[in-house]
Amino acid sequence: MKTRFTILLLILSTVSAIGQFKIEAYNTANSPISANEIFTVKFIDNAMWIGTWNKGLCRVKNDIWTNLTSDSLQTTSNNITDIYQDKKGNIWVVDYGYNSGSSVVRYDGHSWQLVSPTNDPFTHVSGISEDKNGNLWFKTYGSGIYYYDLDQESWTHITPLNSGLSDLSIRCIIIDESNRKWIGHYNAGYDVLDDSTWTNHFGVAKLNVETIEFGLSDEIWIGTWGYGILIDNYLNILDTTNSILPSNNISVIKKDDFNRFWIGTENGLVIKDGEEWITFQNTILKNTEIRDITFENDSSIWISTWGEGLIHLTPEKTSSLYLVNDNPISLYPNPFGTGINLSIPRSLAIERIEIFSLAGQLMKRQNLTETGYIDLEDFPSGQYLLRLFSKTKVYTDQIQKTSGL
């Protein structure tokens, strides 16, 4: 059976990242970072947590660097491939182990505890995903999925023998807004688990699916190792023959608040912004293997690399990517009781608003183009972050709900 693909042909428009971003490298030669091989960065409890290969976990808080290794972490090795904070505030760390077998540890704010799903030295856990119920899904390379019920504190091992899982080698687990699980495989395409129904895509084609991201209007971006990116329910393809992708080996795709796609490959980073591409030619990110992309916020992006350490990108103030904190938008009353009024100059071309708790939870999203009233009566008392999005800028302000007003 032959699999047919439609090639997406583009008239390419490219812009250099030079002048768009300030680019800073943190490596073993110029910083306290313990390794140049970085798997991931997470921001938890006002600290930056950095997972390294062979050198353990780095934590940066108040400009103080602390290196945590297997002796203090209770891990079997120092190969940290993922870090995650669950809904109860516990911090989970995955140690891939390699020759010594994986370990999973949990920090409750006081001590590290070993909570690995198995003692099998041939089980290699590599990452964590959280579903909409707060339960955790651990991907492995060669042993299927381990599911952790956070309330029951119990493990379930998911394999092709007891489920519709297509293959034991899991490259990614992405969970969408409907709580569906999108599971990328090595050499077996990807599965979608919708409640209890499993479906496989591209298993016959034996695609290696490394990463999955969602675009506008339910677009699906499938990052593969060897075939570039499949877009819009695999009807279109981006690869090195019809785009400026530096490699067909895609390691990570992340979408930012401006609906731009940040694409990490085996040979560097690019950004797709509508029909325009932003390239990192003549920078340290050219020909560098990208492991992860982390948005600290819209004005602080961290790139985990293999060999070049940790790369920090901040949009230049002259760039169209700049996040604006002082804005010409009027809102009242603030503090408020049941809602706020927004007075927005038409010239700003605001498209939508989003309101977040200070813990980062999205509380409300609404399309809004001009002056209007935002009903927030159902919000609990407290402080919130308001963001207003135009095509090129994000305006921010802090608002407060006070009962009894």
C-alpha positions in Angstrom: 0.0 0.0 0.0 1.4 3.4 -1.0 1.0 6.5 1.1 0.4 9.7 -0.9 1.3 13.1 0.3 0.5 16.5 -1.0 3.6 18.8 -1.1 2.9 22.4 0.1 4.6 24.8 -2.3 5.4 28.2 -0.9 6.8 31.5 -2.1 9.4 31.9 0.6 9.8 35.2 2.5 12.6 35.2 5.0 13.8 37.6 7.7 17.0 37.3 9.7 16.8 36.9 13.5 19.7 39.3 13.8 18.2 42.6 14.9 15.0 40.9 16.0 16.5 39.2 19.1 19.2 39.7 21.6 20.9 36.3 21.7 22.9 35.2 24.8 24.6 31.8 25.4 25.1 30.2 28.8 27.7 27.4 28.7 30.4 25.9 30.8 32.9 28.4 29.7 31.0 31.6 30.6 28.5 30.6 33.4 28.0 28.2 36.3 25.9 25.9 34.2 27.2 22.3 34.6 26.9 21.0 31.0 26.5 22.1 27.4 24.1 19.3 26.7 20.7 20.6 27.8 17.4 18.7 27.5 14.9 21.1 29.0 14.2 24.2 31.0 11.2 24.8 33.3 10.2 27.8 35.5 8.8 26.6 38.8 8.4 28.4 42.1 10.3 31.5 41.0 13.3 29.4 39.9 14.7 28.2 36.6 15.3 24.4 36.5 17.7 23.1 33.9 17.9 19.4 32.9 21.3 18.4 31.7 22.9 15.2 30.3 25.3 13.6 32.6 25.6 16.5 35.0 22.3 16.4 36.9 19.8 19.2 37.5 20.7 22.9 37.7 18.5 25.3 39.7 18.8 29.1 39.4 17.0 31.2 42.0 17.8 34.8 42.9 20.9 34.5 40.6 22.3 31.7 42.8 23.2 28.5 40.8 22.8 25.1 42.5 23.8 21.8 40.9 21.8 18.8 42.1 23.2 15.4 41.2 22.2 11.8 41.8 23.5 11.8 45.4 20.9 14.4 46.5 18.2 13.7 43.9 18.0 9.9 44.6 18.3 9.2 40.9 20.2 6.4 39.3 22.2 8.7 37.1 22.5 12.4 36.1 20.8 12.4 32.7 17.8 14.7 33.4 15.4 14.7 30.4 12.3 16.3 31.9 11.0 18.4 34.8 7.4 19.0 35.7 5.2 20.5 38.5 1.9 18.7 39.2 -1.3 20.2 40.4 -0.4 19.6 44.0 2.8 21.5 43.7 5.2 18.6 43.7 8.2 18.8 41.3 8.9 15.6 39.2 12.2 14.9 37.6 12.9 12.2 35.0 16.4 10.7 34.9 16.8 8.7 31.7 19.5 6.5 33.2 20.9 5.1 30.0 23.0 2.1 31.1 21.7 2.2 34.7 18.0 2.2 34.1 15.7 5.2 34.5 14.4 6.7 37.7 11.6 9.1 38.5 11.8 11.3 41.6 9.5 13.7 43.2 10.2 16.8 45.4 7.5 17.8 47.9 9.2 21.0 49.0 11.2 19.3 51.7 12.9 16.2 50.3 13.4 14.1 47.1 11.6 10.7 46.9 12.1 7.9 44.4 8.8 7.0 42.8 9.8 5.1 39.7 7.1 3.0 38.1 9.5 0.0 37.8 12.9 -1.3 38.8 13.5 -2.8 35.4 17.0 -1.5 34.3 15.9 -1.8 30.6 13.0 0.7 31.1 14.0 4.2 29.9 11.5 6.9 31.0 12.1 10.1 29.1 9.3 12.6 29.7 6.1 13.7 31.4 2.7 15.0 30.3 -0.3 16.1 32.4 -3.9 15.4 31.3 -6.8 17.7 32.1 -7.6 15.7 35.3 -4.1 16.4 36.7 -2.8 12.8 36.1 0.6 12.2 34.7 1.6 10.3 31.5 5.2 9.1 31.3 6.7 8.2 27.9 9.4 5.6 27.6 11.7 4.5 24.8 10.8 0.8 24.4 8.4 0.1 27.3 5.2 1.9 26.4 3.5 4.4 28.7 3.3 4.6 32.5 0.2 6.4 33.7 0.2 7.9 37.3 -3.1 8.6 39.1 -2.1 11.6 41.2 -5.0 11.2 43.7 -4.7 7.4 44.1 -0.9 7.5 43.9 -1.0 4.4 41.7 0.8 3.4 38.4 -0.8 1.7 35.3 1.4 0.3 32.6 0.0 0.8 29.1 1.3 -1.4 26.3 0.0 -2.8 23.0 -1.0 -6.0 24.9 -3.5 -4.3 27.1 -4.6 -1.3 25.0 -4.7 0.1 21.4 -1.2 1.5 21.7 0.6 0.8 18.4 4.2 0.5 19.6 6.3 0.5 22.7 8.6 3.3 21.7 7.1 6.6 22.6 8.6 9.9 21.3 6.0 12.3 22.5 2.7 12.6 24.4 0.7 15.7 23.7 -2.6 16.4 25.4 -5.1 18.7 23.7 -7.9 20.9 25.1 -10.4 18.0 24.8 -8.1 15.8 26.9 -7.2 13.6 23.9 -3.8 12.1 24.0 -1.6 12.4 20.8 1.2 9.8 21.1 4.1 9.9 18.7 6.0 6.7 18.0 9.4 5.7 16.6 8.7 3.9 13.3 4.9 3.6 13.9 3.3 7.0 13.2 1.1 8.4 15.9 -1.9 7.3 18.0 -4.8 9.4 19.2 -6.5 8.2 22.4 -10.0 9.8 22.7 -11.6 8.6 25.9 -11.2 4.9 25.4 -11.0 4.9 21.6 -7.6 4.4 19.9 -6.8 5.3 16.3 -3.4 5.1 14.6 -2.1 7.4 11.8 0.8 6.7 9.5 1.6 3.4 11.2 1.8 1.7 7.8 4.1 4.5 6.5 6.3 3.8 9.6 6.8 7.5 10.3 9.0 8.6 13.2 6.9 11.2 15.0 8.9 13.3 17.4 6.6 16.2 18.3 3.0 17.5 17.8 1.6 21.0 18.0 -1.8 22.5 17.3 -2.4 25.6 15.1 -5.4 27.7 14.4 -8.7 26.1 13.3 -7.6 22.7 14.5 -4.5 22.6 12.4 -2.2 19.7 13.4 1.5 20.1 13.0 3.3 16.7 13.1 7.1 17.0 13.5 8.8 13.9 12.1 12.4 12.6 12.1 13.3 12.3 8.4 10.2 13.8 6.6 9.9 17.3 7.9 6.5 18.6 9.1 3.1 17.3 8.2 0.5 20.1 8.5 -3.3 20.3 8.5 -4.2 16.7 9.2 -1.2 15.5 7.1 -2.5 17.0 3.8 0.6 19.2 3.4 4.3 18.9 4.1 7.1 21.3 4.9 10.6 20.0 4.3 14.0 21.1 3.1 12.9 21.0 -0.6 10.0 23.6 -0.3 10.9 25.7 2.8 13.9 27.0 4.6 13.8 24.3 7.2 17.5 23.5 8.0 16.8 19.8 8.4 14.0 17.2 7.9 14.8 15.9 11.4 12.3 17.9 13.6 12.9 17.6 17.4 10.4 20.2 18.8 7.6 22.5 17.6 6.1 25.1 20.0 3.5 27.8 19.2 3.8 31.2 20.9 1.1 33.7 21.9 1.4 35.4 18.5 0.6 32.1 16.7 4.1 31.8 15.4 5.6 28.3 15.2 9.1 27.8 16.7 10.7 24.8 15.0 13.7 23.1 16.5 15.6 20.7 14.3 18.8 18.6 14.3 20.5 21.5 12.5 19.1 24.7 14.0 16.1 26.8 14.8 13.6 28.7 12.6 10.3 30.5 13.2 7.3 30.4 10.9 5.2 33.5 11.2 2.3 33.2 8.7 4.0 33.2 5.3 7.2 34.6 6.6 10.2 32.7 8.0 12.6 34.0 10.6 16.1 32.4 10.3 19.0 32.2 12.6 21.8 32.1 10.0 25.1 33.6 11.2 24.2 33.0 14.9 25.2 30.4 17.4 21.9 28.6 16.6 22.9 27.8 13.0 23.6 24.0 12.7 22.9 23.5 16.4 20.8 20.6 17.5 17.7 21.9 19.4 16.3 19.8 22.2 13.6 22.1 23.6 12.0 25.5 23.4 10.7 27.2 26.6 8.7 30.4 26.7 9.3 32.0 30.1 7.1 34.8 28.8 6.6 36.6 25.5 9.9 38.5 26.0 12.1 35.7 27.3 12.6 32.4 25.3 15.1 29.7 26.3 16.5 27.2 23.8 17.9 24.0 25.1 20.7 22.7 22.8 23.0 19.7 22.4 26.5 21.0 22.7 26.0 24.8 22.8 24.5 25.1 26.3 21.4 27.2 27.0 20.5 30.0 24.5 18.4 33.0 25.8 16.4 35.0 23.2 14.9 38.4 24.1 13.1 40.5 21.4 14.8 43.8 20.7 12.6 46.8 21.6 12.7 47.9 17.9 11.4 44.5 16.9 7.7 43.8 16.0 8.0 40.9 18.5 8.3 43.3 21.5 6.0 42.8 24.6 4.6 46.2 25.8 4.1 46.7 29.5 3.2 50.4 29.4 0.2 50.7 27.2 -2.3 53.3 26.0 -5.4 51.2 26.9 -7.7 52.5 29.6 -9.5 50.1 31.9 -11.9 50.9 34.7 -12.8 50.3 37.5 -9.7 48.6 38.9 -10.2 47.1 41.4 -13.5 45.8 40.0 -16.5 44.0 41.3 -18.3 42.4 38.4 -16.3 43.4 35.4 -14.1 46.0 33.6 -14.6 48.5 30.9 -11.9 48.8 28.2 -11.2 51.9 26.2 -9.0 50.8 23.2 -7.7 53.1 20.5 -8.7 51.7 17.1 -5.2 52.2 15.8 -3.9 49.4 18.1 -6.0 46.8 16.2 -6.5 44.6 19.2 -7.8 41.2 18.2 -8.4 39.4 21.5 -7.9 39.5 25.3 -6.7 36.8 27.7 -6.8 36.9 31.5 -4.5 34.7 33.6 -4.2 34.0 37.3 -0.9 35.0 38.8 -0.1 31.2 38.9 -0.3 31.2 35.1 -3.8 29.6 34.6 -5.8 30.9 31.7 -9.1 32.1 33.1 -10.7 33.8 30.1 -10.1 34.3 26.4 -12.3 36.6 24.3 -12.2 38.2 20.9 -12.3 41.9 21.2 -11.6 44.6 18.6 -12.7 47.9 20.3 -14.0 49.5 23.5 -16.2 47.1 25.5 -17.3 45.6 28.8 -15.7 42.3 30.0 -17.9 40.3 32.4 -15.8 38.9 35.2 -18.5 38.3 37.8 -17.7 34.6 38.2 -14.0 35.3 39.0 -12.9 34.7 42.6 -11.4 37.6 44.4 -7.7 38.2 43.7 -5.2 39.6 41.3 -5.0 38.7 37.6 -2.9 39.4 34.5 -4.7 41.0 31.5 -3.2 40.6 28.1 -4.5 42.3 24.9 -3.1 41.0 21.6 -2.6 42.8 18.3 -0.9 41.2 15.3 2.5 42.4 16.4 2.3 43.3 20.1 1.0 42.1 23.5 -0.2 44.8 25.9 -0.2 43.8 29.6 -1.8 45.1 32.8 -2.7 43.8 36.2 -6.3 43.8 37.5 -7.9 43.0 40.8 -11.3 41.5 41.7 -12.5 42.7 45.1 -15.7 41.3 46.6 -18.3 43.7 47.8 -17.6 46.4 45.3 
